[in-house]
């Protein structure tokens, strides 16, 4: 696995962890932390689909925050 793939995997793991906490009844993290993780993923990935989906998710979450 290349360094870029390792980084993407780490970010995806982080997003999954944050999403699980947000969806649990004991959520201790906010949507802003999920947005930050998605922004990191969108900026660090070389995969166009991952970048586009991350940006779309950021837009959806940002809309719900305001």
Secondary structure per residue as TSV (DSSP state, phi and psi in degrees):
chain	resnum	aa	ss	phi	psi
A	1	X	-	360.0	133.3
A	2	X	-	-78.6	169.1
A	3	X	H	-60.8	-41.8
A	4	X	H	-62.7	-41.0
A	5	X	H	-66.1	-39.3
A	6	X	H	-61.7	-44.8
A	7	X	H	-62.2	-45.0
A	8	X	H	-61.4	-41.3
A	9	X	H	-63.7	-41.0
A	10	X	H	-63.7	-43.4
A	11	X	H	-66.7	-42.4
A	12	X	H	-62.1	-39.5
A	13	X	H	-62.4	-42.7
A	14	X	H	-62.1	-46.3
A	15	X	H	-60.9	-43.4
A	16	X	H	-60.3	-42.7
A	17	X	H	-63.5	-45.2
A	18	X	H	-65.0	-43.1
A	19	X	H	-61.6	-42.2
A	20	X	H	-61.2	-40.7
A	21	X	H	-67.0	-39.3
A	22	X	H	-64.2	-36.2
A	23	X	H	-82.1	-16.2
A	24	X	S	-77.2	163.6
A	25	X	T	-75.1	-14.3
A	26	X	T	-105.6	37.9
A	27	X	-	-58.7	124.1
A	28	X	-	-115.1	-5.4
A	29	X	S	-110.7	153.9
A	30	X	-	-103.4	170.4
A	31	X	H	-63.7	-29.4
A	32	X	H	-62.2	-33.0
A	33	X	H	-70.4	-36.1
A	34	X	H	-67.1	-41.0
A	35	X	H	-61.7	-42.1
A	36	X	H	-60.6	-42.2
A	37	X	H	-66.2	-39.2
A	38	X	H	-66.7	-38.0
A	39	X	H	-63.5	-41.7
A	40	X	H	-61.3	-44.2
A	41	X	H	-62.8	-45.7
A	42	X	H	-63.7	-31.0
A	43	X	H	-84.1	-23.9
A	44	X	H	-100.8	-15.3
A	45	X	-	-85.0	150.2
A	46	X	-	-97.8	-9.9
A	47	X	-	-82.2	115.8
A	48	X	H	-59.4	-40.7
A	49	X	H	-65.6	-41.9
A	50	X	H	-63.2	-43.5
A	51	X	H	-61.4	-48.0
A	52	X	H	-63.4	-42.9
A	53	X	H	-67.8	-35.7
A	54	X	H	-64.4	-45.3
A	55	X	H	-62.8	-41.6
A	56	X	H	-62.6	-42.5
A	57	X	H	-65.0	-39.5
A	58	X	H	-60.0	-45.3
A	59	X	H	-62.2	-42.5
A	60	X	H	-64.6	-45.9
A	61	X	H	-67.4	-39.4
A	62	X	H	-62.4	-39.9
A	63	X	H	-62.0	-38.2
A	64	X	H	-73.5	-22.7
A	65	X	H	-77.4	-28.2
A	66	X	-	-104.4	360.0
